[in-house]
Amino acid sequence: MANITYDGHSFIVDSRRIWLTGGNIDYARTPAALWADRIRSAKAAGLNCIETAVCWSVHEPQPGKFNFDGDADLKKFVQLVAAEDMWCILRPGPFVGEGYDMGGLPAWLLQQPDVQLRQSSPAFLQLVARYFDAVMGQVKSLQVTESKPGPIVMMQVEHLWLAHNEDQAEGYLEQLVRYLRESGCAVPLTNRNNLWQQTPGTIDTWAGDEHIFSNCRQIRALVPEAPCLVAGLPTCAHDTWGDTASARRTPEHVLKAMASVAAAGGMFCLTPFAGGSNFGFSAGRLSGGEDRFLTTDHGAHAPLDQTGRHTPKYDHTKRLCTFLSHFAPLMSHLHRGGHPTVAATGNTVVQQTGSQGSIVFIWKNEDDAPDHIELTTPDGHVLNVTHDDSGVAWFVLDANLHGAATLDLTNLRPFAFIDRRLVVLYGPAGSDALVSVDGTVFSDTVPAAGADPLVHKRHDLTLIVLNEQQVDAAYAKGSSLFVGVSGFDAEGEIKPHADFATAFEITHEGKTVKHKRPATPRRAKPKFDAWQVAPVDAYIDGSAPRYATLDGPASLEACGADLGYGWYRVRIDRAKAKSGSKLLIPQSGDRLHLYHEGKFKSILGVGASATLDPITFNFPSGESELIFLADNLGRFSQDLGITDPKGLFGHLLAVKTVRLPKPKNQSAPRVNPFELTGYVPRCAENDRRPFPQYTFEVNLSTKKTLVLALSGDRPRSVVMVNSKPVAIDIGSGITRQYVLEDHLHKGKNKITLALIDEVAGRFNPQKNAALYEVVEVLSEKADWWYARWQMPAKKEFTDLPRSLPNVPAFFKSTFTINDTSAPLFVELTDMSKGQVFCNGHNAGRYFLATHTNKKVGPHKRVYLPEPWLHTDKPNELILFDEHAKLPTRVKLTH
């Protein structure tokens, strides 16, 4: 039985130090048949560890019914990691975040009595314990501590629990630790709380890349008994619908962050390494803006995109990750103390020394910093180091090459050490190359662009010098180095590189063998057959027999629809029509398509071309029937708001605007938000510093119901009515509408926003607040029905007409392909918003345009994974388009 421990240097398995160079691959975002390919690509990039989130919603889609088969086969995924001789970190949660709907928690939890998420709730913890037992039943035997050691070296408890609340730490976080241990977890446990809340029995790790060098140094100082691990070093910002200008992390930025962590003596896990896809309705919602709903493509800016192809970040991360894995003994034996003060202007230079040698990192802090740096080593040697295109460099001094030799010094970046014989270095094309091994100096010039690799034989060692283009096309295989390839396939055959006509194989004996690039097969362009349509007219006019009676308003979750769409039918009977008021439905989410008398009227809610403001809608006297298509765009995957219900769960209100007076401002000890919930991110329970409070005084002639709407960029606050806390406003540019009734009375009422965030500069809440008086509850005596959104039967599809009204419809076609060797996409030209289904699989959401033809994006195509496709029979593609845009220009592309 193996033993895993740790100290301030690294993790230790059976007395052998291991240095983790990890990357995140979430198996839930990639079909199982492609897992091995993604894991191999990660290993080829120099990673030696795979981190993966275990989504509760994937494995327990219904209470008590567990699924660990097919694309949910967690055990198989971990076994594939083991097959590549890599380590594995599991994140069983229960909350895992990372852009998943509700952070990976199953939505059925919202219907469980007495459950409070992510806090000390007995009802919640009981369900977590059952879930942990199921997960550990799959992976207990795959831990490194087993008699036949597996790849799992650690597990993470919860995820980004960024609050300080000792009672919750004891009653929730410590209970999670206990449950995992009782379920059979025997490896070290970590937390990713960024030091907000320490949890006994876990190792503190970090997430993020802001000020990462200094943060890593602080972690090493504050937690000297454990290694420094940046468990979540971000590689990209994920796209949201309608967002075309979000900040991007460049390949150079990511490489600099990686180097900063390593220079501080820390290990990291790149998050994500392979982004994958948010299939079906699994995409969540981000905070920090009104409608930041994640796109289907979750890997557009990761090192591996959703199809497994390399992005420019793959090449940059491979440069350093390969070095860290091949020179792991040097990194894991670095001394903890003696870190010098570092200047952070121009070029940053950091040296660390240990029993296996020294490592020096250099990175630019400004674009105009010098490209050439002259450095003097501790023994007086002068090294001229030249920056490459990344602005990041590293070199070693007196590095022990696994007992085979000592790499005394070099001004090149070490890349790999293969089979104790091949030393691979690289630098900018045409720059000077200086290498000293066992006292013998070798100097030359780094190969120019288009030249062959430089190979120098010295006794039992072979020195290989590459330029940047060559190192990005360099991969180790067995005891050889291949240059001019993009990796190897499942059979070990060379994958050709687009920039190289010839591949070089350099053997451990120093011999060079050239391989011609194989011919690229010609691929027939697939085309769609004739399209058919299945309208949903019976749902729009309310005649569909699937409508079932409701007692009143009910969320989609209460109706059994945890994800996706649902149909509501509301019949209102008014004796007399009233004028002067507007329609508002504050208790709804995320988008309600409103139809009246079979015609589209408006979209209420969030997202492009939708509105949260009251709308003008003239109800006639007598009976009036409204149809709503409710669209759940995804629950928050972080922070507050993950418990927000979806659908139409409140009444239709007739409202009129109430003028808000100028608020009174005072400073008072911060109202404790933990009185409303056990988890409030970025808050400490014992923080009683003075914070601003803004109070609106509202006079009511009688007791009435009001709706307070808060919108725009604003700090978080506790909303109070007559000194009673009623809600935590999550701010962050997200509109919230609060129905105020219980604590209001006749006469003077006080509505207070008690801030819980610090404010930089002046804040005027009057610009962010609106108040409405409820004139009439329109649906109080209405009849209610609900119908499940579902795929039409085959017989319901008919030939495509020339045009269709602005109501939803399903479209179907077929196509034929001969092979699946290249990724296939469906380009959705001229479509609006909806879902793509391929051979029965829900490929995900698209959102190209609104009903007014306003462009949305940023993505215009959806990936159809290879394992879903048939080569021996026709493939079926079905589109659900919310506005029945004709698919005549939809096409398939590689």
N, C-alpha and C positions, 0 to 999 in steps of 0.2 A: 504494500500500500504506500503510495507516494505521500509526501508531506509538502505543504506549501506554507511558507511564512513570508515575512517581509521585515525590512528595516528602513532606515532613512535613505538607503541607496536605491534599492530595487526590490522586486519580488524574488523569492528563492524557492525553487522546486527541487527537493531532494539535494540540498546543499549546492545546487547550481543556480547562479544568478541568471535571471531572464530580464531582458529589456523589451518592453512591449511597444511595438509600433503598429498601432491599430487603425481600423477604419470601420465605419458603420455600414452594414448591409442589412436592411430590414426585409426578412423573407416574405413578410405579408405584402410587400409592394412588387414582388416579382414571381411569376409562375414557377412552381417547383422544378419543372424540367430545365429551367435556366439558372438555378441556384449554383450548380457546379461551375458554370461558365463565369459567373460574377465573382465567385470565390477564387477561381484560378487567376482571373484578371487582377484581383487584389494582391494575391501573392506575387504575381509577376511585377507588380509595382513596388515590391519591397516590403509589403506589410507582412507581419507575422501573427496578427491577431485580428479577429473579426468580432465586432460588437453588434448585437442585434436586440431589438425591442420585442418583447413578448406581449402582444396585444390581447388583453382580456376579451375584447369584443370579437376577436377572430376565433378564439377558442371556446367561448361560452356564449354563442349568439342568442340562446334562450336559457332562462334560468335552469340550472341543473343538467343541461344537455351539452356535453363537451364534444369538441371536434379537434382531433389531432391527425386528420387524414389529408391526403392530397396536398393542396397548397398551404394547408395548416399543419403539415407534418414537422413539428418542431424538432423531434428527435432525428429525423433524416437530415435536416439542415445542419445540426450540430455534428452529425457523423460525417457529412461532406467537408466541414471545416477540419475535422480530425484527419480525413483522408489526404488533405493537403499539408499535413504536419504543421498546422497553425493552432494558436491558442484561441479561446472563445470567452467573451464576456457576455453574460445574459442580463437583461433588464426586465425582470418579471413584473415590475410596477409595484402596486396595481395601476398607478397612473404612469404613462410613458411619454405623454406630450408629443413632440416631434411632428406636429402638423396633422395628427390623426383626429378624426371626429371625436370630440369629447376626451381627447388625450388618450384614446385607446380604451376608455371605460365603456362597457356596454350600456346602451341607452335604456335597457329595461330596468336598470337600477333606479331610474327616475320614478318608476311606478311602484317601487318597493316601500312599504310603510316604515317610517322612522329612520330611513337611510339618509345620512349626511355624508357627502363625498369628501374624501381626503382629510378626514378629521376623526377624532375619537368618538365614533358612533358605534355602539355595540352591534346594531343591525348590519352596518356596513362591514365591520371587521369580521363578523361571522361569515359573510359571503366571501370576503377576501381569503379567509382561512381555507374555505372549500376550494377556491380557485388555486391557491398556492399548492395544496395537496395534489391537485390534478396536474399542474405544471411539473412539480418535482417528481411525480410518478413517471413522467416522460424522460427526464434528464438526470435523475439522481445517479444513475450508473455511468454517466458521461463526465463526471467531475474528475479532476486530476487526482483527487484523493482516493479514488477507488483502487481495488486490487489490480485491475487492468486500467491504468490511468487514461482518463479521457481528456478532452481539450479544454474543458471549462475551468478557468482559473479564478474567477470571481463573479459575483452578482451584485447588481445595484439595487438598493432599496428606494422605492418611490422615484421621483424625478423633479428636480428644480423646486423643492419645497422651500421657497425663498421667504420665510418669515421666521420671527423669533417668538415662540410661545412655548414655555417650558411645560405647561400642562398638556398641550397637544403633543409635544415631543415624547412625553412619557406615555400618554394614553393612546397615541397613534403610531408614531414612528418606531418607538421601541417595541410596540406590539408586532409590527411588521417584521422586525428582526427576529422576534421570538417565534412567530409563525413559520418563517422560512427555516429556521434552525430545527424546529419540531417536524417540519415536512421533509427534512433530510439534507438541507444545504450544509456542506462541510467546508466550503471554500471561503476566502475572505469576502466580507460584504462591504460595499462602498455606499456613500451618499453623494449626490451632486447638488448640494445645497449652497455652494459658494460661501460657506462659513456662516450663513445666516443662522442655522440651527444645527448644532452638533448632536449626533445620535450615538449614544454608547454602543459599542460593538461594531461600528462601521468606520471606514477610512474616509476622511474628508478629501474630496476631489473638486475640480473646478470645471466650469463651462464658460465659453466665450473667448474672444480674442482681443478685447480692448485692454490696453496696458498689460499685455499678457506676460511680458518679461518681468516687470516689477511684481505682478501678482504671483507669479510662480516663485519668485524669491521670497515673497512674504509667506506663502504657504510652507515653503521649506523651513522658514524660521519659526512659524507658529505650530507646525505639526512635524517636529523633528524625528518622531519615532516611525514615520511612514514615508514611503516614496512620494514624490510629487507627480501627480497624474492629472493631466487636463483631459477629463473623460469626454468632453464635448468641444473639440476645436472646430469651429464652423468652416466649411468650405464654400458655402454659398448662401444667398438669401433666396428663398423660394418664391416663385411667381404667384401672384393673385390675380383674379379676373379684373380686367380693366386697368391693371398696373403696367405701364409701359416704360416707366422711368425709375424703377426702384434701384437703390444702390447695389452695385455688384462688387463682389470680392474678386479681384483679378487673380490670375495664377501667381503673379509676383507677390501680391498681398498674402495669399495663403502660404506660399513658401517662406516668406519673412516671418509669419506667425509660427510656423513649424520650427524654424531655426531659433526663434526667440525662446520657445519652450525648451528645446534641447540645450541651448546655451545656458539656461538657468538650471540645468540638471533635471529636467522633467521629461516624462513620457507623455504621449498624446494619443488620442483616438480621433481621427478625422470624421466629422459628422456633417452630411453623409459622405461616404465614399462612392457608393452606388445609390443614386437617388430613387430609382424605380418609378412606379406609377400609383396614383391614387385611384385604383379601380373602383367601379361601382359608385357608391355614395360615401366612400371612406374619407374623402378630403375634409379637413377641418377648417377652422376660421382663426385668423390671427388677430391679436389686439393691435392697437396703435393706428386705427383708422376705421372709418365708417363701415366699409364693406370689403374687408381683406379676406376674401374666401379663396382658399388655395385651389390652384389649377390641377387638372388631371396629371399633367407631366410634372413629376416631383424631382426630376433629375436633370433638368435642362442645364444647370450650371455646376453640377457636381463633377468630380473627376471621371466617373462613368455615367453616361446619360441613361435614360430609361431603357434604351435598347441594348446597353452594354458596350456601346462605342466609346472610344477614348475622346475626351475633350482636352483642350490645352492644359487644363489643370492636372490631368493625369500625368502628363510628361513632367511637369514641374514637381509634383509630389513624389513621383518615382525617383527623381534625382536624390532627394534627401532620405526618403524612406528606405531605399535600397542600402545607402550608406549606414544608416542607423541599425538596420537588421544585420548587415554583414560585419559591422564593427561593434556589436552589442557588448562584448566583454569590456571594451574600452569604456563605453558609456556607463555600464553598470558598476564599474569600479572607481568612478570619479569621487574625489574627496568632497565631503559636504561643506566644510568650512573654508575660510580664506577667500571668499569671493570679493574681488576688488570693486571699488566704485567705478561705475561706467558712465562715460559721457554719451549723451543721446543726441548730439548734433553732428551733422556731416555723416561720417561713418561710425557706427558702433562696433567696437572690437571687444570680444569677450573670450577669455581663456579659462579653461578648466583643466585640472590635472588630477591624475589618479595613478594607481599602481600599474595600469596597463598603457600609460602614455598620456598625452595631452591633446585636447581638441580646442581649436580656435575658430570662432564664428565671427563673420563680418557682414554687416548689412547696411545699406544706405538708409538714412533717415530723411534725406531730401533728394529730389530728382537731380539737382545740380551738384550733388556731392561728387568728389573726385572718383573717377573710374579706376585709377591706379593708386594703390596704397603701398607705401614702403614700411615694412614692419621689421623690428629687430627682435629676434627670439631671445629667450633667457640666457642662452650660451653665446650670444653675440652675432649669430648669423643674420644677414639682411635678406629678407624675402620681399620680392616685388609681386604683389597679388593684383590681378586684373579682374574687375567685375565682368560678368557676362550679362545677358539680357535681363536676368532676374534681379540684379542688384543684391544678391545674396551669395556669400562664399564661405567656405570652411576648409580647414586643412588640419593635419595632425602633426604632432611632434613625438618622436620616440615611441611610436605605436607598436605594440607587440602584435605581430601577425600570427597569432595562434601558435607561437613557438617556432614557426618556420623561419622568421627573420624579424628585423626591426626596421620599420619605416621611419628613418631618422627625421626627415623633414621633406616637405614638398610645398610648392606654391600652387598646386593644382587641387581640385576637389577630389577626395577619394570617393569612388562610387561603389565598387564591389571587390570582394576578396573571395575567389572561387577555388574550391578544392585545394586550398592551402598552396596554390601555385600561381594563379592569375591575379595580379593586382591591377585593377582598372581605375584609371584616373581621367578627369576631363577638365577642360578649361575653354576659354573663348578661342575661336578659330584664329590662328596666326600669332597667338601670344606666346611668350617665353614659357618653357616647361623646365622645371628644376625638380629633380627627385634624388634623394639620397637613401640608399638601403644598405644597412650594415657598414656604413662608412664609405661606400662607393657612390660617387656622385654621377648622375646621368642628367644631361641637359640637351634640349632640342627645342623644336617649335611645334606647338599644337597644330594638328593637320588643318589645312585651309579647307574652306567649303568645297565639297566635291572630291576631296582627296581621300585616299585609303586610310584606315586607322594606322596609327604608329605602334609598332610592336618591337619591343626590345627584350631580348633573352638575357638573363643573368643567372648563371648556375641553375638552381632548381626553380627559380621564379621567372615569370614572364610579366613584364610591365606593358600595359596597353594604355595608350593615350588617345582620347577621343575629343572631338569638339562637341558643342552643344547639340547640333543636329544629330550627330552620331549617337550621343548618349541617350537621347530621347528615343532612339530606335535600337537600343541595346538591351538584350535580355540574357540572363544566365539560364543554361539548361544543362543539367548534369555537370560535367567537368569542363564545359566549353562556354564561350561567350559568343552570342550571335549579334551581329550589327547589321542594320538595314532591314529589320523585321518589325512587325507590330505585335509580336507575341506568338503563341502556339495554340493550336486547336486541341480538342479533346483527345485526339489521336497522337498528339505531339508533333504534328506537321507545322511547318512554318506558315504564319500568316503574313502575306506580303505587305510591305509598307509603301504607301503612295509616292514617297519622295525618293525611293531607292530602286533602281533597276536590278541591282545585284546585292545579295546578302552575303556577309562575311561570317564564317565560322572560325573562331580562333580557339584551338584546342589547348588543353593543359600543357601540352608539349611545346607550345608556341607556334604551331603550324597554322597557316591560314588557308582555309578552303572556301572557294566561292560557289554560291548557289544562285542560279538564275531565277528571276522572279517568275512564278507560274502565271500562265495566261489567265486573265480574268474572264470567266464565262459570260457569254451574252445572255441576258435575261429578258424574256418576253414581258411586255408591259401589260399587267392585268387590267381588264375592263369590266365595268358593271353590265349585267344584262338589264332588261327592261325593269323599270321601277313600278311598284304598286303602292297603294295608299289605303290606310284604314282610319277613317275619321272617328272622332269621339263625340259625334253630335248628340248621342243619347245622354251623355254626361252633361253636356252644355245646356240642353233643354230640360234636364232633370228627369227624363223618362227612363233612364237605365234601371233595370230591375235590381242591380247590385246595391243601390242606395239602401242603407239600413238606418232605422230610427235611432236618434240620440236623445238623451234627456235634456240636453242643452249644449253649450259650448264645451268642446273637449279637444285636448291637444292631439297631435298626430300620434304621440307615444301612447296616450290613453286609448286610442283607436287601433293600436297594434301595428302602427307604421313607424318603426324606429328610424327609418331612413327613407329619403326620397320624397315622393309626392303623395298627395291625398286629395279627394274630392269632398267638398262640403256643399250642402244644399240647405238654404235657409228661406222659410216662407214667413213673411211678415204681413200682418193684417192690421191696417191703420184705419180708424174710423174717419179721421180727417188729416189731410196733409198739412204740415206746418212749414213755414218758410223762415229764412234768416239763419238757419243753422247748417253745419256741415257734418259730413260723415268722418268718424275717426274710429279706428279699431286698435287701441293701444296694446291689447293683449293678443298679439299674433306674431308669427315669424315663419320664414324669413321674408317670403314674397307671397302675396295673394293676388292671383289673377281673377279679376272681378268680371262676371258675365251677367247680363240682364236681358231677358227675352231672347236668349240665344246669341247675343252679340257681345263682343269684347268691349269693356268700358275703361278699365284702368288696371294698373299694377300698384298695389299698396305694399310698402315694405322697403327693403334696402336693395342696393345694387343699381346698376345703370337703368335709367328711365323708369325707376320706381320712386314712390314718394311716401314719406312718413308723416307728412303734413295732412291736416283735414282736407277732404276733397268735397267739391260741390256735387251732390247727387240728389236729384229730385225724386223722392218717393211719391208715387201717386196714392190717392186714397183707395182703400180697399186692399185686396190681396196683391202682394208683390213677391216674386221669387228670385232670389239671388243665388248664383253658383260661384263657388270659389275653388280654384285649383291652388292648393297650398304647396309651396316649394320649400323644402328644407335644404338649404345650401350648405349646411355643415355647422356643427357646434364648435364653440371655442375649444382650441386645443391647448390653452394655457391660461394662466391667471384666473380672475373671477369670470363668472358668466357661463361656465361649462354646464350648469344645470338649467339654463334657459330652455323652456319648452318650445315646441314648434307647432305650426299649424294655426288653427283658429280656436283659441282656448278662452276667449273672453267675448263679451257682448259687443254688438255694433252700437256705437254711441253717436247721438246728435249733439254737437258741441258748438259753443261760441267762445270767442277769444275774450280773456279777461286781461285787462291792463295790469302789468306788474309794476309796482312802485319801485323806486330806487331802494336797494337794500341797505340795511344798517350793518356796519362792519365793526367787529370787535375781535380782540385776541383773547383766547381762553385755552386752558389745558386741553390737549387733544382728546376728543371723544374717542372712547375705546371701541374700534370697529369689531373687535373680537367678541363683543356682546351679541353680535348678530350672526357670526359664523366663526368656526374655529381656525380657519385658514384665510389670512389676508396677505397676499404677497407684498414684499418690500415694506412690511410693518413689523414693529416690535411691540409686544403686548404691554411692556412696562414703559412705553414712551409717553410721557405726559408733558412734553414741551408745549409752549404756547403755539397755537395755530390759528389762522384767520377763520372766523365764522361770519357768514353773510345771511342776514335774516330779512325775508320779505314779509311785510304785514298785510294781511288780506282780510277785509271786512265782509262778512256774509250776512245777508238779511235773514236767512234761514239756514238750517243745516243743509249743505249741498255736497255733491261729489265733484271734485276737481281732478284734472289730469295735469301733472307737471311734466313738461318735456324739457330735457336737457340735451344739448347737442353741441357740436363743435369741439375744438381742442381745448381741454380744460383739465384741471387737477381732479383727482378722486376726492370724494367727500362722503360723509354720512348724512343722508337726508333725514331731517327731523321735522315732525309736525307737532307743534305745541310741546316742544322739549322731549318728544318721544321718538327714538330712532326707529325708522321704518325700512330703510334700505341703504345699501352701499352703492353709490354711483360709481361706475367703473371708469368714467372719464375716457381718456385716450381717443377722443374724436368720435366716440360711438354714441349714437342717439339712444336715449332711454326715456320711456314714458311711464310715469308712475301714477296709478289710480289712487287718489287720496280720498278716503272716506271715513275710516274708523275713528280718527282722532280729531276730525274737524267738528266745529260747533257754531252756533249762531253767535255773531259778534266778531271780535277781533281774533284772528288766527295768525300764528307765526309759522312760516315755512323756512327752515334754516338749512343751509349748506355748510356743514362743519368739515373743513378741509382736513384730509389726512396725508396729503402730499405737500412738500415744500414748493413754494412758488417763486420762480425767478422773475422779478419785475412786477408790474401791476397786473391785477386780474379783475375784470369787471364781469361778474356773473350775469348781469342783466343782458349781455350780448349772447349768452348761452342758454337762457331760460325762456320758456313760454308757458303760459297757463291757460287752461281751457275749463269752462264750466260745462258740466253735462246737463244738457237741456232735456234729453229724453234717452232712455235705454230702448233703442229701437227693436231689439231682438228679445226683450224680456219675456214676451208671451209668444214668441215665434215657434214654429215647428222646425226641428233640426234633423238632418240626415247626413250620413257619411258613406262614401264608397271608396273602396281600395283602388289605388292606381295600379293597373296591371296590363300586361301585354295582350293584345287582341288575338283571337283565334285565327288560324290560317284562312278560314272561309270568309273572314271579315275584310280581307285585302282585295281590292279591285284595281282596275287599270287607272293610271295616273291621268287626271284631267288637266286642262290647260291652266287652271287657276283654282285657288282655294281661299276661303275666307280666313280672317285672322283669328283662328282658333287652333288648338293643338291637333296634331295628327301623327300617326305612325307611318313610316315608309319602309318598304322592304325591297331588296334586290339580291341577286346572287352573283358570284364571280368565281373564276377558276384560276388556279396557279399551279405551276409545275414543280416548284421547289420553295423551301423556306430558308435558304442560306443567307438572305438579306432581310433586314427589318422592313415591315410593310406598314404603311400609314394610310388612313382615309383622310383626304383633304376635303374640308366641309365648306367649299366655296358657296356663297350666297345663303347659307343656312343661318338661323338665328341662335337659339339656345335650346339645349336638350341633352339627350343621352345617346350613346352608341352601343349597340349590342352586336357581337360577332359570334355566330354559332352557339348562341345561348349564354355567352359570357358578357357581363356588363363591363365594357371597356372604359367607361367613365363619362364625365360631363364635358360638354363643349359650350362655349359662349362667345360667338363671333359678333353678334349684333343684336340690338333690341328690336322691339316691334316698330320703332320709328326709324329703323335702319341706322341707328347710331352704332359706330364700330366699337367693339369692346376688346377682345383679344386678351393677352398677347398671342395665344396659340391658336392656330387655324387648322390643326390636324390632330388626330388621335391615333396612337400606336395600337396595332393589332398583333399581340405577341405570337411568336412562331408556334408554340405548342397548341394554340387554339385553332390553327389553320389546317385544312385538309388539302392534300395533293392528289387524292384518289377519287374525290367527288366534289361537287360544287360547294362553295361556302356561302352562308347566308349572312347578310348584314341588314340590321334593322335600326332605323333612326327614329327617335321621338323628338319632334321639333315643336316647341311651345307655340309657334306662330305659323306653322304649316308652310314654311318656305319650301318651294319645290326643289328637289335634289338633282335637277337636271345637269348641274355643273360639278357635282360631287365626283371625285375621282380617287383612284388608288395610286400611291407613289412609293418608291423605295427610298 
